[in-house]
Amino acid sequence: MADDEEQRRFERMVLPHLDAAYNLARWLTRNDHDASDVVQEASLRALRYFHAMRGENARPWLLQIVRHTCYSWLERNRPAEVVSLDDGEDGWREVAAPTADEPQAVAARNAERAQINWALSTIPVAYREVIVLRELEDLSYKDIARIADIPVGTVMSRLARGRELLRRVLAGELRPQLQRVIGTKDKEASDARR
């Protein structure tokens, strides 16, 4: 029974911080798959040593384990990227610049941003406004509900539907509705047919 209780306590205290753990691992390894591997290994270590955790704040404890696991992983898999903090003030210069700073990566990010902006502009305004208020302006559901004069539940459902629409537009599954522009000749021909 004590093991089950300890397991539930671990799940309640540590698992909510897995996103932060992944984020740290992603920034340190600069690779999604490697970060997943590191977080999995760190989670197993955290579970194994959970009984030794002191206090009630599991987030810094878990992030410390993730950090140590990352550095161990980097030493084994990419020793050229690991620089000891004791290497002197110029030790950081030996580390290659992250690929995110390279011109190709910057161009790709700009293209993605333009594509997301385009997709956002194609979805209905009711969904667009809640996405912009939540994702770009970082407002709470309550604040969005007050601004849009809708219930909080409606805010959440519009966000879910709007995100799904964005995903489908970006994946090419959904094409925005295009309106036909009628020129003068087309309008005259259309009027003549009526």
C-alpha positions in Angstrom: 0.0 0.0 0.0 2.9 2.4 0.8 4.3 1.9 -2.7 1.0 2.8 -4.3 0.7 5.8 -2.2 4.3 6.9 -3.0 3.5 6.3 -6.7 0.4 8.5 -6.5 2.4 11.2 -4.7 5.1 11.1 -7.4 2.4 11.4 -10.1 0.8 14.3 -8.4 4.0 16.2 -7.6 6.4 15.4 -10.5 4.4 14.6 -13.6 2.9 18.1 -13.9 6.4 19.4 -14.5 7.3 17.2 -17.4 6.7 20.0 -19.9 9.2 22.1 -18.1 11.6 19.2 -18.0 11.2 18.6 -21.7 11.7 22.3 -22.4 15.0 22.4 -20.5 16.2 19.2 -22.2 15.2 20.5 -25.6 17.2 23.7 -25.1 20.2 21.8 -23.8 20.2 19.0 -26.5 18.8 21.1 -29.3 17.0 18.1 -30.6 13.4 16.9 -30.0 14.2 13.1 -30.0 17.2 13.5 -27.8 15.3 15.7 -25.3 12.6 13.0 -25.1 15.2 10.4 -24.4 16.8 12.6 -21.7 13.4 13.3 -20.0 12.5 9.6 -20.0 15.8 8.7 -18.4 15.5 11.6 -15.9 12.0 10.6 -15.0 13.1 7.1 -14.2 15.9 8.5 -12.0 13.4 10.8 -10.3 11.0 7.9 -9.7 13.9 5.8 -8.3 15.0 8.5 -5.9 11.7 10.2 -5.1 11.8 8.9 -1.6 14.9 11.2 -1.0 13.2 14.4 -2.2 12.9 17.0 0.6 10.2 19.6 0.7 7.1 19.9 -1.4 8.4 21.7 -4.5 9.2 19.0 -7.0 9.8 21.3 -10.0 13.3 22.5 -9.2 14.2 19.0 -7.9 13.1 17.4 -11.2 14.8 20.1 -13.3 18.0 19.5 -11.5 17.8 15.8 -12.3 17.0 16.7 -16.0 20.0 19.0 -16.1 22.4 16.4 -14.7 20.9 13.8 -17.0 21.4 16.1 -20.0 25.0 16.8 -19.3 25.7 13.1 -18.7 23.9 12.3 -22.0 25.9 15.1 -23.8 29.2 13.8 -22.5 28.4 10.3 -23.8 26.9 11.3 -27.1 28.3 14.7 -28.0 31.5 15.3 -26.0 32.6 18.1 -28.2 29.6 20.2 -27.1 30.2 19.9 -23.4 32.3 22.7 -22.0 33.2 22.7 -18.3 32.4 25.9 -16.5 35.9 25.6 -15.0 37.6 26.0 -18.5 38.1 29.7 -17.9 36.2 32.7 -19.3 36.8 31.7 -22.9 35.7 28.1 -22.7 32.3 29.0 -24.1 33.9 30.1 -27.4 34.8 26.5 -28.2 31.1 25.5 -28.5 29.6 25.6 -31.9 26.9 28.2 -32.4 23.4 26.7 -32.3 22.0 25.9 -35.6 19.1 28.2 -34.8 21.4 31.2 -35.5 22.3 30.0 -39.0 20.7 31.9 -41.9 18.9 28.9 -43.2 17.2 28.3 -39.8 16.3 32.0 -39.6 14.8 31.9 -43.1 12.8 28.8 -42.2 11.5 30.3 -39.0 10.4 33.4 -40.9 8.7 31.3 -43.6 6.9 29.3 -40.8 5.8 32.5 -39.1 4.4 33.9 -42.4 2.6 30.6 -43.1 1.1 30.7 -39.6 0.0 34.3 -40.0 -1.6 33.5 -43.3 -3.4 30.5 -41.8 -4.6 32.6 -38.9 -6.0 35.2 -41.3 -8.0 32.5 -43.1 -10.0 31.2 -40.2 -13.3 32.8 -39.1 -12.9 35.9 -37.0 -14.7 34.4 -33.9 -11.9 31.8 -33.7 -9.2 34.1 -34.7 -9.9 36.6 -32.0 -9.7 34.1 -29.1 -6.5 32.6 -30.5 -4.9 36.0 -30.8 -6.0 37.0 -27.3 -4.8 33.7 -25.8 -1.7 32.8 -27.8 -0.3 36.2 -28.8 -1.5 38.4 -26.0 -1.3 35.7 -23.3 -4.6 36.6 -21.7 -6.5 34.3 -19.3 -9.7 32.6 -20.3 -11.6 34.9 -17.9 -10.1 38.0 -19.5 -10.9 36.8 -23.0 -14.5 36.0 -21.9 -14.9 39.5 -20.6 -13.4 41.1 -23.7 -15.4 39.0 -26.2 -18.5 39.0 -24.0 -18.9 35.3 -24.1 -18.9 32.5 -21.4 -15.5 31.0 -20.4 -16.7 27.6 -21.8 -17.2 29.2 -25.2 -13.7 30.7 -25.1 -12.3 27.2 -24.4 -14.3 25.6 -27.2 -13.5 28.3 -29.7 -9.8 27.9 -28.8 -10.0 24.2 -29.4 -11.9 24.5 -32.7 -9.7 27.4 -33.8 -6.5 25.5 -33.1 -7.9 22.5 -35.0 -8.8 24.7 -38.0 -5.3 26.2 -37.9 -3.8 22.7 -37.8 -5.9 21.6 -40.8 -5.1 24.7 -42.8 -1.4 24.4 -42.2 -1.5 20.6 -43.0 -3.3 21.4 -46.3 -6.4 19.5 -45.3 -8.6 22.5 -45.4 -8.5 25.3 -47.9 -9.9 28.7 -47.1 -13.1 29.7 -48.9 -12.2 32.0 -51.8 -14.8 34.4 -53.1 -15.0 35.0 -56.8 -14.3 38.5 -57.8 -16.7 39.7 -60.4 -15.4 42.2 -62.9 -17.5 44.6 -64.9 -17.8 42.2 -67.9 -18.7 39.3 -65.7 -21.2 41.4 -63.8 -22.9 42.5 -67.0 -23.0 38.9 -68.3 -24.4 37.7 -64.9 -27.1 40.5 -65.0 -28.0 39.6 -68.6 -28.6 36.0 -67.6 -31.1 36.9 -64.9 
